Amino acid sequence: MKNLQIFEFDEFEKNSNRNLFYNGYDFVIGTDEAGRGPGAGGVYAAAVCFLNKNLSEILPELNDSKKLSEKKRAELFPIIKENSIYSIKKTEVEFIEKMNILNASLFAMKMAVEDVIRQLKNENVLVLIDGNRKIKDFKHNQKTIIKGDSTSASIAAASILAKVSRDNYMLELDKKYPEYDFKKNKGYLTKSHIEAIKKYGITPIHRKSFLKNFCN
């Protein structure tokens, strides 16, 4: 599979930020989440604003995190952070259960984006969001992009930061709850994970609303 390269991404990031074709915006920020589907653990979101004009040289293998190997994501993780203004945020299981996973994901994105805006000290931004749902109660300009992690460089980078951060978090949870094999399933409801739930019960980091079929 050929990796998408920065210069093949859409008009928002062809030549990095601070370009006239942004229709008056000073910065473009991409955001994405990781962990909407699992039955355990919090959801992570990241926001990325690239400032470097030579992204195709620095990150030639940037792509949607789901299309990259775990090793490649780990390699790109520090490079993205070194060449961007970024933020990574998490909403915990309690918040997910109270607000539902969609709202929890959007809220994590909102926190990450607002943190990047604070770091930029500039509110004249356009926020690109992976998917088709806009951030709620958000005063800044935003644009949703279906499959944005495959077409927007900053969203792709955000997807990597969120994914690697969440995977590392699940590795830590695996040490606390080794019976559930979180280091492999990352909280997703695999067959072995479901069997462990039936045998050992649920933990405080399980999403009960996701487990209704297994907790009766």
C-alpha positions in Angstrom: 0.0 0.0 0.0 1.3 3.4 -0.9 1.3 5.9 1.9 -0.4 9.2 1.3 2.1 12.1 1.4 1.6 15.6 2.7 1.6 17.2 -0.7 -1.2 14.8 -1.8 -3.5 15.9 1.0 -6.3 18.4 0.4 -6.0 22.2 -0.1 -5.9 23.0 3.6 -2.4 21.6 4.1 -0.6 21.5 0.8 1.8 24.2 1.8 1.3 24.3 5.5 -0.3 27.1 7.5 -0.1 30.9 7.0 -1.1 30.8 3.3 -3.5 33.1 1.5 -5.7 30.4 0.2 -7.0 29.8 3.7 -9.7 32.4 2.9 -8.6 34.7 5.7 -7.8 32.1 8.4 -4.4 32.4 10.1 -4.2 28.8 11.2 -5.8 25.5 10.4 -6.2 22.9 13.2 -7.1 19.3 12.7 -8.7 17.1 15.3 -9.6 13.4 15.7 -10.3 10.9 18.4 -9.4 7.4 19.4 -11.3 5.0 21.5 -15.0 5.4 20.6 -15.6 1.7 20.0 -14.0 -0.1 22.9 -15.9 -1.4 25.9 -13.2 -0.3 28.4 -11.1 2.8 29.0 -11.5 6.5 28.2 -11.6 8.2 24.9 -8.7 10.3 23.6 -8.7 13.2 21.3 -5.8 15.3 19.8 -5.6 18.5 17.9 -2.7 19.5 15.6 -1.7 22.7 14.0 1.3 22.4 11.6 3.6 25.5 11.2 6.3 24.0 9.1 6.3 24.6 5.3 8.3 21.4 4.5 5.9 18.8 5.8 6.4 16.5 2.8 10.1 16.2 3.7 9.6 15.9 7.5 6.6 13.5 7.4 6.5 11.8 4.1 4.7 8.7 5.5 1.9 10.5 7.3 -1.4 8.8 6.9 -4.6 7.8 8.8 -3.4 6.1 12.0 -5.5 3.0 11.1 -3.5 2.5 7.9 -0.1 2.5 9.7 1.5 -0.2 11.7 2.0 0.2 15.5 5.7 0.7 14.9 5.2 3.4 12.3 2.8 5.3 14.5 5.3 5.2 17.3 8.0 6.6 15.0 5.8 9.4 13.7 4.5 10.3 17.2 7.5 12.4 18.4 8.1 13.9 14.9 4.5 15.2 14.8 4.9 16.8 18.2 8.2 18.4 17.4 6.8 20.0 14.2 3.4 21.3 15.4 1.4 23.0 18.1 -0.6 20.1 19.5 -2.7 19.0 22.4 -3.9 15.6 23.6 -6.9 15.3 25.9 -9.0 12.4 27.5 -12.5 12.0 28.8 -12.8 9.3 31.5 -15.3 6.4 31.6 -17.5 8.2 34.1 -18.0 11.0 31.7 -18.7 8.7 28.8 -21.3 6.9 30.8 -23.0 10.2 31.8 -22.8 12.0 28.4 -22.6 9.1 25.9 -19.6 8.2 23.8 -20.3 10.7 21.0 -20.6 13.7 23.3 -17.6 12.5 25.3 -15.5 12.3 22.0 -16.6 15.7 20.8 -15.9 17.2 24.2 -12.4 15.8 24.2 -11.8 17.3 20.8 -13.1 20.6 22.0 -10.7 20.6 24.9 -7.7 19.7 22.7 -8.6 22.3 20.1 -9.1 25.1 22.6 -5.8 24.2 24.2 -4.0 24.6 20.8 -5.8 27.9 20.2 -4.5 29.1 23.6 -1.0 28.1 22.7 -1.3 29.9 19.3 -2.6 33.0 21.0 -4.7 33.6 17.9 -8.4 32.8 17.5 -8.6 33.3 13.7 -8.6 29.6 13.0 -10.4 27.0 11.0 -10.9 23.7 12.7 -11.1 20.5 10.6 -12.9 17.7 12.3 -12.8 14.0 11.2 -16.3 12.7 10.5 -19.7 14.4 10.2 -20.4 15.8 13.6 -19.4 19.3 14.6 -18.2 20.3 18.1 -21.0 21.5 20.3 -21.0 24.9 22.0 -17.9 26.0 20.0 -17.4 29.5 18.9 -14.7 28.9 16.3 -15.1 28.1 12.6 -15.2 24.4 12.0 -15.5 22.1 9.0 -16.3 18.4 9.2 -14.6 16.1 6.7 -15.7 12.5 6.1 -12.6 10.3 6.2 -10.7 13.4 7.1 -7.9 11.3 8.5 -7.1 10.2 4.9 -7.4 13.6 3.3 -6.2 16.2 5.8 -2.7 16.2 7.1 -3.5 17.8 10.4 -6.4 15.4 11.1 -4.2 12.4 10.1 -1.5 13.7 12.6 -4.2 14.1 15.3 -5.4 10.6 14.7 -1.9 9.3 15.3 -1.4 11.3 18.5 -4.7 10.2 19.9 -4.2 6.5 18.9 -0.7 6.2 20.3 -1.7 8.0 23.5 -4.7 5.8 24.1 -2.8 2.6 23.3 -0.1 3.6 25.8 -2.8 4.3 28.4 -4.3 0.8 27.8 -0.9 -0.8 28.3 -0.8 0.9 31.8 -4.3 -0.4 32.5 -3.1 -3.9 31.5 -0.7 -3.9 34.3 -3.5 -3.1 36.8 -6.0 -5.5 35.2 -3.9 -8.3 33.6 -6.8 -10.7 33.4 -8.4 -8.7 30.6 -5.4 -8.6 28.2 -5.8 -4.9 27.5 -2.3 -4.8 26.0 -3.7 -6.8 23.0 -7.4 -5.9 22.7 -7.0 -2.2 23.8 -10.4 -2.5 25.4 -12.2 -3.7 22.4 -14.8 -6.4 23.0 -12.8 -9.3 21.5 -13.9 -12.9 22.2 -11.2 -13.3 24.8 -12.1 -10.0 26.4 -15.8 -11.0 26.7 -14.8 -14.3 28.2 -12.7 -12.5 30.8 -15.6 -10.2 31.6 -17.9 -13.2 32.2 -15.2 -14.9 34.3 -13.9 -12.0 36.4 -16.7 -9.4 36.1 -16.4 -5.8 35.1 -13.9 -3.3 36.4 -14.2 0.4 37.2 -12.7 1.2 33.8 -15.3 -0.8 31.8 -18.1 1.1 30.1 -21.2 -0.5 31.5 -23.4 0.9 28.8 -21.4 -1.0 26.3 -21.7 -4.3 28.2 -25.4 -4.6 28.7 -25.4 -8.0 26.9 -22.8 -9.4 29.2 -23.7 -8.0 32.6 -27.2 -9.4 33.1 
